[in-house]
Each structure stands twice: as C-alpha cells, then as structure tokens.
Amino acid sequence: MENMRTIRASEIGTYLFCKRAWWYHSQGVESENQQEMASGSAFHQQHGRRVVYAGLLRLAAWFFLLAAVVIVAIGLAVQLLH
C-alpha cells in the first residue's frame, strides 16, 4: 500500500470554500493577507478564552445555587427540629 497523506478537516473546508485557495496552499504559495489572517487567529483565540471563562462562570453559578439550596434546606430542617 502506498504512503497516503492525512487530509485534515481544515483542508477540506478550504477546498469547499475556495478550490483555488486550496490549490495555492497545496503548492506552498503563501497568502498575501497574512496580517488579516493573524488578526483573525488572534480574534479566535480571544473568543475561545472567553467561551472557556463563560463556561467556568456558569459552573460556578450552578455550584453557588446548589450551595444556597443546601443551606436553605439545612436551615429549614433546623427550624423544624426546634
């Protein structure tokens, strides 16, 4: 069996979006809009960090809600026992 190269999802996406861009990339031709691409990558990294942060905040909110429910339940139990 011949040595087959791995095709990545991003490569398929590039091909589906623009066959010429895929061909240029496969030939090793550098894109002329490197600054815009770097800016887009930075935006995506920042967005990714914000998504993780929002997920952590959501998790903390659920934790504090659960803690509040437990505290209220304990308070009610203590009042009923006295």
GUTOR-56261 format. One line per field, with one value per atom (N, C-alpha, C, O): x, y, z; atom name; residue in one letter. Coordinates in steps of 0.05 Angstrom, whole numbers, m for minus. Example, Ala and Ser with C-alpha at 12.3 -4.5 7.8 and 13.67 -1.06 7.14 Angstrom:
! residues 2
x <- c(264 | 246 | 264 | 285 | 257 | 273 | 258 | 268) $
y <- c(m114 | m90 | m66 | m66 | m45 | m21 | 1 | 23) $
z <- c(156 | 156 | 156 | 169 | 142 | 143 | 157 | 161) $
a <- c(N | CA | C | O | N | CA | C | O) $
r <- c(A | A | A | A | S | S | S | S) $
END
This chain:
! residues 82
x <- c(17 | 0 | 18 | 38 | 10 | 26 | 23 | 3 | 42 | 41 | 21 | 26 | m1 | m22 | m20 | m15 | m24 | m22 | m49 | m70 | m49 | m73 | m86 | m72 | m112 | m126 | m141 | m156 | m136 | m148 | m174 | m179 | m191 | m217 | m214 | m230 | m194 | m190 | m183 | m190 | m169 | m162 | m187 | m190 | m205 | m230 | m246 | m258 | m247 | m261 | m250 | m266 | m224 | m211 | m219 | m226 | m218 | m225 | m254 | m260 | m273 | m301 | m306 | m323 | m291 | m295 | m283 | m296 | m259 | m246 | m225 | m204 | m231 | m213 | m186 | m165 | m186 | m161 | m144 | m119 | m156 | m140 | m128 | m105 | m144 | m134 | m110 | m90 | m112 | m91 | m66 | m44 | m69 | m46 | m32 | m8 | m48 | m37 | m23 | m1 | m35 | m22 | 4 | 22 | 8 | 32 | 53 | 75 | 45 | 63 | 64 | 82 | 45 | 44 | 32 | 11 | 47 | 38 | 16 | 15 | m3 | m25 | m15 | 4 | m27 | m19 | m31 | m22 | m51 | m64 | m56 | m73 | m31 | m20 | m29 | m35 | m29 | m37 | m66 | m73 | m84 | m112 | m116 | m132 | m101 | m103 | m93 | m105 | m71 | m61 | m81 | m85 | m94 | m115 | m138 | m149 | m147 | m169 | m162 | m178 | m137 | m128 | m128 | m137 | m119 | m119 | m147 | m153 | m166 | m194 | m205 | m218 | m200 | m210 | m198 | m212 | m173 | m161 | m174 | m180 | m178 | m191 | m219 | m228 | m234 | m261 | m261 | m278 | m243 | m241 | m237 | m249 | m219 | m215 | m240 | m246 | m255 | m280 | m300 | m315 | m301 | m320 | m314 | m332 | m288 | m280 | m286 | m296 | m281 | m286 | m316 | m324 | m333 | m362 | m371 | m389 | m359 | m366 | m359 | m374 | m336 | m328 | m346 | m353 | m354 | m373 | m400 | m412 | m409 | m434 | m432 | m450 | m409 | m405 | m405 | m416 | m392 | m391 | m419 | m426 | m435 | m462 | m479 | m494 | m476 | m491 | m482 | m498 | m456 | m445 | m457 | m466 | m457 | m468 | m498 | m508 | m512 | m541 | m546 | m563 | m531 | m533 | m526 | m540 | m505 | m497 | m520 | m525 | m532 | m554 | m577 | m590 | m584 | m607 | m601 | m619 | m576 | m569 | m571 | m580 | m561 | m561 | m590 | m597 | m607 | m635 | m648 | m663 | m643 | m654 | m645 | m661 | m619 | m609 | m623 | m630 | m625 | m639 | m667 | m676 | m682 | m709 | m711 | m728 | m693 | m692 | m686 | m699 | m668 | m661 | m685 | m691 | m700 | m724 | m746 | m759 | m749 | m770 | m763 | m781 | m737 | m730 | m731 | m732 | m731 | m733 | m760 | m765) $
y <- c(m24 | 0 | 25 | 26 | 44 | 69 | 86 | 84 | 103 | 121 | 143 | 160 | 143 | 163 | 185 | 180 | 210 | 232 | 237 | 230 | 247 | 253 | 278 | 299 | 278 | 302 | 312 | 297 | 337 | 349 | 362 | 370 | 365 | 378 | 406 | 415 | 421 | 448 | 449 | 468 | 429 | 427 | 423 | 435 | 406 | 401 | 427 | 434 | 441 | 466 | 486 | 501 | 488 | 507 | 500 | 517 | 474 | 465 | 472 | 482 | 466 | 472 | 502 | 510 | 518 | 547 | 558 | 575 | 550 | 561 | 541 | 537 | 529 | 508 | 520 | 507 | 545 | 558 | 563 | 559 | 572 | 576 | 549 | 548 | 528 | 501 | 494 | 484 | 499 | 492 | 508 | 497 | 534 | 551 | 540 | 538 | 534 | 523 | 497 | 492 | 480 | 454 | 457 | 439 | 479 | 485 | 500 | 505 | 507 | 521 | 551 | 564 | 562 | 591 | 605 | 598 | 624 | 639 | 658 | 670 | 661 | 680 | 708 | 714 | 726 | 754 | 770 | 792 | 758 | 772 | 761 | 754 | 759 | 747 | 763 | 752 | 790 | 807 | 802 | 800 | 800 | 795 | 767 | 764 | 748 | 721 | 720 | 706 | 734 | 735 | 748 | 740 | 770 | 784 | 765 | 765 | 750 | 731 | 709 | 701 | 699 | 679 | 689 | 676 | 714 | 726 | 729 | 725 | 738 | 741 | 714 | 712 | 692 | 666 | 656 | 644 | 662 | 654 | 669 | 657 | 695 | 711 | 701 | 699 | 695 | 686 | 659 | 654 | 641 | 615 | 618 | 604 | 637 | 642 | 652 | 644 | 669 | 680 | 658 | 657 | 639 | 617 | 599 | 591 | 594 | 577 | 592 | 580 | 618 | 634 | 634 | 631 | 637 | 637 | 610 | 608 | 588 | 561 | 558 | 546 | 568 | 567 | 584 | 575 | 607 | 624 | 609 | 610 | 596 | 581 | 558 | 554 | 545 | 523 | 534 | 521 | 557 | 569 | 577 | 574 | 588 | 596 | 572 | 574 | 549 | 525 | 515 | 507 | 517 | 509 | 526 | 516 | 553 | 570 | 567 | 570 | 562 | 557 | 531 | 531 | 510 | 485 | 490 | 480 | 505 | 511 | 526 | 521 | 545 | 561 | 543 | 546 | 525 | 507 | 489 | 484 | 479 | 462 | 478 | 467 | 502 | 519 | 524 | 523 | 531 | 536 | 510 | 511 | 488 | 462 | 456 | 447 | 460 | 456 | 475 | 467 | 500 | 520 | 512 | 514 | 503 | 495 | 470 | 468 | 451 | 427 | 434 | 423 | 452 | 460 | 474 | 469 | 490 | 504 | 484 | 487 | 463 | 443 | 426 | 417 | 422 | 405 | 419 | 407 | 445 | 460 | 467 | 479) $
z <- c(0 | 0 | 0 | 14 | m16 | m18 | 7 | 21 | 11 | 34 | 27 | 10 | 42 | 37 | 58 | 81 | 49 | 68 | 81 | 69 | 105 | 120 | 110 | 106 | 105 | 98 | 122 | 135 | 129 | 153 | 146 | 123 | 166 | 162 | 152 | 136 | 162 | 153 | 124 | 110 | 114 | 86 | 69 | 48 | 78 | 64 | 64 | 44 | 87 | 89 | 69 | 56 | 68 | 49 | 20 | 4 | 14 | m13 | m19 | m41 | m1 | m6 | m8 | m24 | 7 | 6 | m19 | m33 | m26 | m50 | m60 | m48 | m82 | m93 | m101 | m98 | m110 | m117 | m93 | m94 | m71 | m46 | m37 | m28 | m38 | m31 | m48 | m38 | m75 | m93 | m87 | m85 | m83 | m76 | m50 | m49 | m31 | m5 | m10 | 1 | m26 | m31 | m47 | m45 | m61 | m76 | m59 | m68 | m35 | m16 | m21 | m11 | m35 | m40 | m16 | m6 | m5 | 18 | 11 | m11 | 29 | 25 | 27 | 42 | 12 | 13 | 36 | 42 | 49 | 71 | 98 | 114 | 103 | 127 | 152 | 173 | 149 | 172 | 180 | 203 | 160 | 165 | 178 | 196 | 168 | 178 | 207 | 224 | 213 | 241 | 259 | 282 | 249 | 264 | 270 | 292 | 250 | 253 | 273 | 289 | 272 | 291 | 319 | 338 | 322 | 349 | 359 | 383 | 342 | 350 | 359 | 379 | 344 | 351 | 377 | 393 | 382 | 408 | 431 | 452 | 427 | 448 | 453 | 476 | 431 | 434 | 448 | 465 | 442 | 455 | 485 | 501 | 493 | 521 | 535 | 557 | 521 | 533 | 536 | 555 | 517 | 518 | 542 | 557 | 546 | 569 | 595 | 614 | 596 | 620 | 626 | 649 | 605 | 609 | 620 | 637 | 610 | 620 | 649 | 664 | 657 | 685 | 702 | 725 | 693 | 708 | 711 | 732 | 690 | 691 | 712 | 727 | 711 | 730 | 759 | 777 | 763 | 790 | 799 | 822 | 780 | 787 | 796 | 815 | 782 | 790 | 817 | 833 | 822 | 848 | 870 | 891 | 867 | 887 | 890 | 913 | 869 | 871 | 887 | 905 | 881 | 896 | 926 | 944 | 931 | 959 | 973 | 996 | 959 | 972 | 978 | 999 | 960 | 964 | 988 | 1005 | 990 | 1013 | 1039 | 1059 | 1039 | 1063 | 1072 | 1096 | 1053 | 1059 | 1070 | 1089 | 1058 | 1067 | 1095 | 1112 | 1101 | 1128 | 1148 | 1170 | 1140 | 1158 | 1164 | 1186 | 1143 | 1148 | 1165 | 1182 | 1162 | 1178 | 1207 | 1225 | 1212 | 1239 | 1252 | 1275 | 1237 | 1248 | 1255 | 1275 | 1238 | 1243 | 1267 | 1281 | 1273 | 1295 | 1322 | 1343 | 1321 | 1347 | 1354 | 1375) $
a <- c(N | CA | C | O | N | CA | C | O | N | CA | C | O | N | CA | C | O | N | CA | C | O | N | CA | C | O | N | CA | C | O | N | CA | C | O | N | CA | C | O | N | CA | C | O | N | CA | C | O | N | CA | C | O | N | CA | C | O | N | CA | C | O | N | CA | C | O | N | CA | C | O | N | CA | C | O | N | CA | C | O | N | CA | C | O | N | CA | C | O | N | CA | C | O | N | CA | C | O | N | CA | C | O | N | CA | C | O | N | CA | C | O | N | CA | C | O | N | CA | C | O | N | CA | C | O | N | CA | C | O | N | CA | C | O | N | CA | C | O | N | CA | C | O | N | CA | C | O | N | CA | C | O | N | CA | C | O | N | CA | C | O | N | CA | C | O | N | CA | C | O | N | CA | C | O | N | CA | C | O | N | CA | C | O | N | CA | C | O | N | CA | C | O | N | CA | C | O | N | CA | C | O | N | CA | C | O | N | CA | C | O | N | CA | C | O | N | CA | C | O | N | CA | C | O | N | CA | C | O | N | CA | C | O | N | CA | C | O | N | CA | C | O | N | CA | C | O | N | CA | C | O | N | CA | C | O | N | CA | C | O | N | CA | C | O | N | CA | C | O | N | CA | C | O | N | CA | C | O | N | CA | C | O | N | CA | C | O | N | CA | C | O | N | CA | C | O | N | CA | C | O | N | CA | C | O | N | CA | C | O | N | CA | C | O | N | CA | C | O | N | CA | C | O | N | CA | C | O | N | CA | C | O | N | CA | C | O | N | CA | C | O | N | CA | C | O | N | CA | C | O | N | CA | C | O | N | CA | C | O | N | CA | C | O | N | CA | C | O) $
r <- c(M | M | M | M | E | E | E | E | N | N | N | N | M | M | M | M | R | R | R | R | T | T | T | T | I | I | I | I | R | R | R | R | A | A | A | A | S | S | S | S | E | E | E | E | I | I | I | I | G | G | G | G | T | T | T | T | Y | Y | Y | Y | L | L | L | L | F | F | F | F | C | C | C | C | K | K | K | K | R | R | R | R | A | A | A | A | W | W | W | W | W | W | W | W | Y | Y | Y | Y | H | H | H | H | S | S | S | S | Q | Q | Q | Q | G | G | G | G | V | V | V | V | E | E | E | E | S | S | S | S | E | E | E | E | N | N | N | N | Q | Q | Q | Q | Q | Q | Q | Q | E | E | E | E | M | M | M | M | A | A | A | A | S | S | S | S | G | G | G | G | S | S | S | S | A | A | A | A | F | F | F | F | H | H | H | H | Q | Q | Q | Q | Q | Q | Q | Q | H | H | H | H | G | G | G | G | R | R | R | R | R | R | R | R | V | V | V | V | V | V | V | V | Y | Y | Y | Y | A | A | A | A | G | G | G | G | L | L | L | L | L | L | L | L | R | R | R | R | L | L | L | L | A | A | A | A | A | A | A | A | W | W | W | W | F | F | F | F | F | F | F | F | L | L | L | L | L | L | L | L | A | A | A | A | A | A | A | A | V | V | V | V | V | V | V | V | I | I | I | I | V | V | V | V | A | A | A | A | I | I | I | I | G | G | G | G | L | L | L | L | A | A | A | A | V | V | V | V | Q | Q | Q | Q | L | L | L | L | L | L | L | L | H | H | H | H) $
END
